[in-house]
Amino acid sequence: MIIGIGIVLGAPESVTNILQIIAAWSSTFAFIILFKKIYPGLRLKDFVKQQFASRIRLSVLNTIMIIQVIIIAVTIFLLSNTTNTQDLALSFTGLGLLLFAFSDQLVRGPLGEELGWRGYALNELQKKYSPLISALIVGVLWGFWHTPLWFASGYTGVNLIKYIVLFMIGIISFSIIVTLFYNLNKNLVIPIVTHQLFNFSLVMIKGDLSDILVYVMLSYFVVALILIVIRACSKRRIKRTEKFEAA
């Protein structure tokens, strides 16, 4: 709300940028404030260490990164063939600008959000619900948490509705995907890297944001469906094997 008021009142961009970073870290701030009530007797420092204690499995990290790079490549290809812009590619041509944008997205996104959303919320939900249900709950809550971003997008009317629908489809799909890979390797680096590539893909691809969302968010939706089907088939195969061995 403060960011929105600042934009309406014409606050300097430097001020709104700082406010956006603070807002991005709000889930972590909330978790830190409530930490002693949530985990009495446990030190915050020890909790954070636990989130990075597991050895990173390169096979898991590489797989999710390859999937996301493919999504980015497909989006660039499709946009290149559906627009009149001949030089459609990356928004940043210089290495310096690219690194700055990458660092900026890292600070105002994954670094500030993942301890709260995946480190705490997802892990706690999975103690009671299945990974899929937990991912859906986190996805919906996480999506609506971005509500101020919707109204700062500049879209109105039908375009705003389109933006919100695509945004929620992408966020929920992403939540499902990152839950699966995070469960394969319980290290917070997995969701941080995945989240970073997800966010960065939306700013690094040159083109209209509405068009980019169509291809990026729907691609994540398709990947999420494929992974759900693969996971379900794997579970059935395991159950059949267990029944066969028991017999």
Secondary structure, DSSP 8 states (H G I E B T S, - for coil): -HHHHHHHTT--HHHHHHHHHHHHTHHHHHHHHHHHHHSTT--HHHHHHHHT-S---HHHHHHHHHHHHHHHHHHHHHHHHHSS-TT-SBS--SHHHHHHHHHHHHHTTHHHHHIIIIIIIIHHHTTTS-HHHHHHHHHHHHHHHTHHHHHTS---HHHHHHHHHHHHHHHHHHHHHHHHHHHHS--THHHHHHHHHHHHHHHHB-S-HHHHHHHHHHHHHHHHHHHHHHHHHHHHHHHHHHHHHH-
